[in-house]
Amino acid sequence: MNPRWKPSVTVAGIIEKDGRYLLVEEHTPKGLMFNNPAGHLDPGESPLEGCVREVLEETAFHFTPTALVGIYLSRFLKPASTNEPAEDITYLRFAFTGTLGDFEPQRQLDEGIVRTLWMGLDEMHATQDKHRSRLLIRCAEDHARGQRFPLETVYTDFTVFNGGQLP
């Protein structure tokens, strides 16, 4: 019997100001790459909570989501390394837009994050070879086109927060 397929759930903040998007530059096995502030959903949190946490951890900005930009599915074939076999990874990304709040200048950014920066769509198109994910540009373009869905589109059942226990 084949093992059950389990995509990796990620969340991303699509944050725009004056036509430019907040990105992070981070260390990856392929070198320094650009990405939206994004990361994996942790056990016991909703996609909304995960996005708020990831934006704070990667940019030191507080973030208030106001809408869902989209839900995206992508696939990455991770080559084998000296210590690890090749891996076929599918990502399911929930991308939220919203407003930036307070900045915590003393906050240490997540391990691997070198800096934050702002890029317009033209700059993103010109640097595609340095994108960690093909979804970086797709999410920004969807945002620029005005694609928005109510936050209530993504429902998180209470069992996520209480360890799966029913009343």
Backbone as CSV, one residue per row, in Angstrom:
resi,resn,N_x,N_y,N_z,CA_x,CA_y,CA_z,C_x,C_y,C_z
1,MET,0.837,-1.182,0.000,0.000,0.000,0.000,0.887,1.253,0.000
2,ASN,0.525,2.244,-0.807,1.278,3.491,-0.868,1.013,4.334,0.366
3,PRO,2.046,5.061,0.850,1.790,5.956,1.985,0.857,7.090,1.567
4,ARG,0.128,7.589,2.524,-0.830,8.675,2.266,-0.068,9.940,1.862
5,TRP,-0.560,10.607,0.823,0.038,11.848,0.344,-0.346,12.974,1.289
6,LYS,0.648,13.725,1.748,0.398,14.826,2.680,1.157,16.063,2.216
7,PRO,0.458,16.995,1.594,1.148,18.228,1.191,1.562,19.037,2.415
8,SER,2.628,19.805,2.253,3.095,20.707,3.301,2.279,21.994,3.228
9,VAL,1.644,22.361,4.331,0.816,23.568,4.359,1.683,24.754,4.753
10,THR,1.636,25.796,3.932,2.383,27.013,4.215,1.438,28.218,4.184
11,VAL,1.903,29.297,4.769,1.161,30.554,4.806,2.104,31.672,4.356
12,ALA,1.542,32.707,3.738,2.366,33.807,3.243,1.638,35.129,3.404
13,GLY,2.406,36.164,3.716,1.887,37.523,3.778,2.206,38.242,2.477
14,ILE,1.184,38.744,1.809,1.346,39.500,0.561,1.074,40.953,0.922
15,ILE,2.132,41.680,1.170,2.037,43.008,1.781,2.559,44.052,0.802
16,GLU,1.677,44.963,0.395,2.002,45.967,-0.617,1.927,47.374,-0.029
17,LYS,2.857,48.191,-0.463,2.847,49.613,-0.097,3.406,50.390,-1.289
18,ASP,2.615,51.329,-1.797,3.034,52.181,-2.912,3.520,51.369,-4.116
19,GLY,2.832,50.264,-4.410,3.177,49.460,-5.576,4.363,48.525,-5.392
20,ARG,4.872,48.437,-4.186,6.011,47.563,-3.901,5.590,46.547,-2.837
21,TYR,6.186,45.370,-2.900,5.816,44.278,-2.007,6.949,43.953,-1.037
22,LEU,6.558,43.683,0.204,7.521,43.323,1.239,7.978,41.885,1.010
23,LEU,9.282,41.720,0.847,9.888,40.415,0.644,10.982,40.185,1.677
24,VAL,11.430,38.953,1.743,12.600,38.624,2.561,13.657,38.023,1.645
25,GLU,14.902,38.235,2.019,16.016,37.553,1.363,16.547,36.559,2.380
26,GLU,16.667,35.301,1.952,17.015,34.256,2.905,18.009,33.260,2.324
27,HIS,18.765,32.639,3.238,19.683,31.575,2.854,18.879,30.328,2.516
28,THR,19.224,29.687,1.412,18.615,28.422,1.010,19.747,27.519,0.516
29,PRO,19.468,26.242,0.294,20.508,25.373,-0.273,21.015,25.862,-1.642
30,LYS,20.220,26.684,-2.339,20.628,27.235,-3.632,21.269,28.616,-3.496
31,GLY,21.550,29.069,-2.279,22.119,30.394,-2.053,21.056,31.370,-1.588
32,LEU,21.372,32.656,-1.649,20.420,33.683,-1.222,19.287,33.785,-2.237
33,MET,18.053,33.753,-1.712,16.866,33.805,-2.564,15.840,34.754,-1.945
34,PHE,14.919,35.245,-2.790,13.832,36.102,-2.340,12.566,35.270,-2.133
35,ASN,11.742,35.711,-1.181,10.453,35.063,-0.943,9.508,36.059,-0.283
36,ASN,8.230,35.755,-0.341,7.270,36.482,0.493,7.574,36.081,1.929
37,PRO,7.221,36.902,2.906,7.304,36.419,4.282,6.358,35.217,4.388
38,ALA,6.909,34.048,4.620,6.119,32.824,4.546,6.772,31.711,5.347
39,GLY,5.983,30.706,5.644,6.525,29.548,6.334,5.457,28.500,6.555
40,HIS,5.860,27.455,7.243,4.969,26.324,7.487,3.963,26.613,8.595
41,LEU,2.785,26.089,8.411,1.746,26.152,9.438,2.165,25.233,10.583
42,ASP,2.067,25.710,11.802,2.413,24.915,12.981,1.184,24.183,13.508
43,PRO,1.391,23.054,14.169,0.254,22.348,14.775,-0.480,23.263,15.760
44,GLY,-1.801,23.174,15.776,-2.597,23.926,16.732,-2.841,25.377,16.380
45,GLU,-2.533,25.792,15.153,-2.825,27.178,14.766,-3.598,27.194,13.454
46,SER,-4.380,28.229,13.287,-5.134,28.413,12.050,-4.192,28.994,10.989
47,PRO,-4.548,28.909,9.703,-3.733,29.559,8.684,-3.563,31.061,8.931
48,LEU,-4.605,31.707,9.420,-4.527,33.137,9.729,-3.490,33.398,10.822
49,GLU,-3.552,32.635,11.908,-2.587,32.792,13.001,-1.173,32.492,12.520
50,GLY,-1.024,31.461,11.699,0.291,31.107,11.182,0.885,32.219,10.349
51,CYS,0.060,32.878,9.547,0.539,33.971,8.719,0.999,35.148,9.572
52,VAL,0.212,35.498,10.579,0.587,36.590,11.487,1.933,36.274,12.135
53,ARG,2.093,35.046,12.605,3.344,34.626,13.262,4.518,34.682,12.290
54,GLU,4.345,34.124,11.100,5.450,34.077,10.127,5.896,35.475,9.701
55,VAL,4.945,36.370,9.446,5.326,37.733,9.065,6.134,38.378,10.190
56,LEU,5.711,38.222,11.427,6.451,38.789,12.550,7.840,38.168,12.658
57,GLU,7.923,36.850,12.581,9.210,36.167,12.735,10.199,36.515,11.623
58,GLU,9.692,36.741,10.412,10.588,36.958,9.283,10.855,38.427,8.961
59,THR,9.996,39.338,9.449,10.178,40.754,9.106,10.271,41.679,10.316
60,ALA,9.881,41.209,11.493,9.793,42.008,12.721,8.651,43.021,12.677
61,PHE,7.732,42.862,11.719,6.535,43.701,11.654,5.338,42.910,12.163
62,HIS,4.498,43.572,12.931,3.198,42.997,13.268,2.327,43.125,12.023
63,PHE,1.439,42.180,11.833,0.652,42.100,10.601,-0.786,41.759,10.944
64,THR,-1.703,42.498,10.343,-3.131,42.226,10.517,-3.719,41.847,9.165
65,PRO,-4.015,40.564,8.949,-4.624,40.148,7.693,-6.014,40.754,7.529
66,THR,-6.325,41.144,6.294,-7.648,41.702,5.991,-8.394,40.881,4.940
67,ALA,-7.668,40.071,4.174,-8.309,39.267,3.130,-7.393,38.116,2.722
68,LEU,-8.004,37.102,2.173,-7.277,35.996,1.561,-7.036,36.356,0.102
69,VAL,-5.794,36.288,-0.345,-5.493,36.551,-1.757,-5.748,35.293,-2.583
70,GLY,-5.389,34.144,-2.037,-5.623,32.911,-2.770,-5.055,31.704,-2.053
71,ILE,-5.393,30.540,-2.582,-4.874,29.267,-2.100,-4.172,28.641,-3.293
72,TYR,-2.926,28.232,-3.105,-2.065,27.827,-4.209,-1.454,26.456,-3.943
73,LEU,-1.305,25.683,-4.996,-0.679,24.371,-4.906,0.535,24.374,-5.832
74,SER,1.696,23.976,-5.296,2.905,23.904,-6.121,3.713,22.679,-5.718
75,ARG,4.636,22.324,-6.568,5.436,21.119,-6.345,6.905,21.448,-6.525
76,PHE,7.732,20.853,-5.682,9.171,21.089,-5.711,9.893,19.757,-5.627
77,LEU,10.790,19.516,-6.551,11.598,18.305,-6.531,12.955,18.653,-5.933
78,LYS,13.123,18.298,-4.674,14.357,18.602,-3.951,15.407,17.544,-4.296
79,PRO,16.539,17.965,-4.863,17.558,16.979,-5.237,18.208,16.351,-4.001
80,ALA,18.763,15.178,-4.197,19.463,14.499,-3.108,20.712,15.282,-2.726
81,SER,21.067,15.197,-1.457,22.311,15.795,-0.977,23.137,14.690,-0.319
82,THR,24.272,15.050,0.201,25.139,14.079,0.859,24.429,13.373,2.003
83,ASN,23.628,14.120,2.742,22.987,13.581,3.942,21.518,13.180,3.764
84,GLU,20.888,13.599,2.671,19.450,13.370,2.527,19.100,12.878,1.126
85,PRO,18.111,11.986,1.037,17.677,11.527,-0.289,16.857,12.612,-0.997
86,ALA,16.652,12.436,-2.292,15.800,13.358,-3.051,14.394,13.318,-2.454
87,GLU,13.684,14.435,-2.635,12.344,14.530,-2.051,11.401,15.219,-3.026
88,ASP,10.192,14.701,-3.135,9.141,15.291,-3.964,8.148,15.941,-3.004
89,ILE,8.139,17.293,-2.966,7.340,18.016,-1.980,6.258,18.821,-2.683
90,THR,5.033,18.692,-2.206,3.931,19.513,-2.684,3.565,20.491,-1.574
91,TYR,3.441,21.759,-1.942,3.084,22.809,-0.987,1.666,23.294,-1.259
92,LEU,0.913,23.480,-0.203,-0.403,24.104,-0.255,-0.277,25.419,0.504
93,ARG,-0.332,26.535,-0.220,-0.079,27.861,0.364,-1.361,28.662,0.487
94,PHE,-1.569,29.221,1.687,-2.632,30.190,1.939,-1.961,31.558,1.985
95,ALA,-2.319,32.444,1.063,-1.704,33.770,0.996,-2.714,34.828,1.430
96,PHE,-2.304,35.622,2.417,-3.165,36.665,2.979,-2.555,38.035,2.730
97,THR,-3.409,39.016,2.533,-2.972,40.403,2.476,-3.503,41.116,3.709
98,GLY,-2.935,42.279,3.991,-3.383,43.021,5.162,-2.528,44.247,5.376
99,THR,-2.512,44.703,6.611,-1.785,45.924,6.943,-0.654,45.632,7.920
100,LEU,0.426,46.363,7.738,1.544,46.255,8.662,1.280,47.124,9.873
101,GLY,1.676,46.625,11.001,1.557,47.382,12.240,2.933,47.796,12.721
102,ASP,3.093,47.759,14.026,4.347,48.186,14.642,5.522,47.319,14.208
103,PHE,6.685,47.962,14.176,7.943,47.300,13.857,8.716,47.116,15.152
104,GLU,9.281,45.946,15.357,10.099,45.650,16.535,11.573,45.653,16.125
105,PRO,12.258,46.818,16.206,13.637,46.913,15.701,14.630,45.994,16.420
106,GLN,14.365,45.620,17.650,15.291,44.761,18.392,15.024,43.272,18.154
107,ARG,13.963,42.963,17.444,13.583,41.558,17.243,14.560,40.854,16.305
108,GLN,15.020,39.683,16.716,15.882,38.839,15.878,15.008,38.177,14.811
109,LEU,15.418,38.263,13.548,14.662,37.620,12.474,14.938,36.120,12.488
110,ASP,13.998,35.357,11.908,14.141,33.901,11.817,15.514,33.519,11.284
111,GLU,15.978,32.359,11.701,17.251,31.844,11.212,17.204,31.738,9.691
112,GLY,18.233,32.231,9.051,18.315,32.185,7.594,17.863,33.446,6.897
113,ILE,17.073,34.275,7.580,16.615,35.530,6.964,17.746,36.550,7.064
114,VAL,18.146,37.097,5.928,19.239,38.074,5.879,18.705,39.493,6.031
115,ARG,17.592,39.774,5.330,17.036,41.133,5.357,15.638,41.134,4.771
116,THR,14.947,42.246,4.989,13.680,42.496,4.317,13.931,43.552,3.251
117,LEU,13.090,43.576,2.232,13.212,44.572,1.177,11.868,44.721,0.482
118,TRP,11.729,45.795,-0.261,10.501,46.068,-1.011,10.821,46.004,-2.496
119,MET,9.970,45.309,-3.267,10.160,45.180,-4.712,8.844,45.386,-5.435
120,GLY,8.923,46.065,-6.567,7.769,46.185,-7.448,7.668,44.964,-8.348
121,LEU,6.564,44.845,-9.065,6.362,43.696,-9.954,7.444,43.608,-11.026
122,ASP,7.869,44.744,-11.584,8.920,44.721,-12.609,10.216,44.153,-12.047
123,GLU,10.564,44.567,-10.826,11.776,44.041,-10.188,11.649,42.543,-9.915
124,MET,10.453,42.124,-9.518,10.237,40.697,-9.277,10.416,39.900,-10.559
125,HIS,9.859,40.408,-11.657,10.008,39.710,-12.935,11.480,39.631,-13.348
126,ALA,12.240,40.682,-13.067,13.656,40.718,-13.453,14.539,39.824,-12.586
127,THR,14.028,39.377,-11.439,14.857,38.575,-10.519,14.288,37.171,-10.304
128,GLN,13.517,36.662,-11.243,12.858,35.363,-11.057,13.828,34.230,-10.769
129,ASP,15.047,34.335,-11.272,16.030,33.282,-11.006,16.459,33.254,-9.539
130,LYS,16.109,34.285,-8.786,16.454,34.372,-7.359,15.232,34.180,-6.464
131,HIS,14.121,33.688,-7.015,12.908,33.461,-6.220,12.950,32.067,-5.608
132,ARG,12.680,31.988,-4.337,12.630,30.681,-3.671,11.433,29.870,-4.163
133,SER,10.359,30.560,-4.481,9.139,29.898,-4.924,8.563,30.617,-6.141
134,ARG,8.051,29.842,-7.079,7.357,30.430,-8.225,6.094,31.169,-7.784
135,LEU,5.632,30.862,-6.587,4.406,31.497,-6.098,4.619,32.950,-5.684
136,LEU,5.852,33.361,-5.449,6.132,34.748,-5.052,5.474,35.714,-6.033
137,ILE,5.764,35.546,-7.296,5.244,36.466,-8.303,3.753,36.258,-8.549
138,ARG,3.299,35.020,-8.530,1.876,34.743,-8.775,1.014,35.403,-7.710
139,CYS,1.420,35.283,-6.450,0.652,35.897,-5.356,0.622,37.420,-5.492
140,ALA,1.766,38.014,-5.827,1.830,39.470,-5.985,0.966,39.923,-7.164
141,GLU,0.999,39.187,-8.266,0.176,39.555,-9.424,-1.310,39.423,-9.112
142,ASP,-1.688,38.357,-8.409,-3.085,38.206,-8.016,-3.511,39.358,-7.113
143,HIS,-2.632,39.745,-6.199,-2.921,40.876,-5.316,-3.077,42.159,-6.133
144,ALA,-2.149,42.406,-7.050,-2.179,43.629,-7.864,-3.447,43.704,-8.714
145,ARG,-3.979,42.556,-9.132,-5.230,42.511,-9.905,-6.452,42.717,-9.017
146,GLY,-6.234,42.796,-7.707,-7.351,43.030,-6.802,-8.041,41.774,-6.314
147,GLN,-7.418,40.621,-6.507,-8.040,39.368,-6.058,-8.068,39.321,-4.528
148,ARG,-9.262,39.233,-3.969,-9.449,39.196,-2.515,-10.646,38.314,-2.196
149,PHE,-10.511,37.539,-1.131,-11.608,36.726,-0.629,-11.743,37.015,0.858
150,PRO,-12.962,36.933,1.407,-13.138,37.202,2.837,-12.315,36.229,3.683
151,LEU,-11.838,36.718,4.815,-11.070,35.861,5.720,-11.861,34.628,6.120
152,GLU,-13.169,34.774,6.188,-14.031,33.659,6.581,-14.026,32.520,5.562
153,THR,-13.428,32.746,4.392,-13.305,31.697,3.383,-12.524,30.505,3.939
154,VAL,-11.571,30.802,4.831,-10.752,29.749,5.429,-11.278,29.489,6.844
155,TYR,-11.923,28.355,6.995,-12.510,27.979,8.287,-11.564,27.030,9.015
156,THR,-11.362,27.288,10.282,-10.564,26.395,11.131,-11.471,25.873,12.235
157,ASP,-11.674,24.559,12.253,-12.520,23.929,13.251,-11.849,23.985,14.624
158,PHE,-12.639,24.050,15.686,-12.109,24.156,17.046,-11.219,22.968,17.415
159,THR,-11.379,21.829,16.728,-10.563,20.657,17.061,-9.081,20.885,16.780
160,VAL,-8.765,21.850,15.910,-7.361,22.185,15.643,-6.708,22.737,16.907
161,PHE,-7.464,23.486,17.675,-6.915,24.160,18.851,-6.927,23.315,20.114
162,ASN,-7.744,22.242,20.138,-7.837,21.442,21.377,-7.328,20.018,21.196
163,GLY,-6.414,19.850,20.237,-5.821,18.537,20.063,-6.729,17.509,19.409
164,GLY,-7.753,17.943,18.729,-8.629,17.031,18.008,-9.749,16.421,18.842
165,GLN,-9.882,16.893,20.063,-10.911,16.344,20.953,-12.288,16.926,20.623
166,LEU,-13.268,16.059,20.567,-14.659,16.502,20.403,-15.264,16.734,21.775
167,PRO,-16.306,17.581,21.856,-16.902,17.853,23.180,-17.572,16.625,23.777
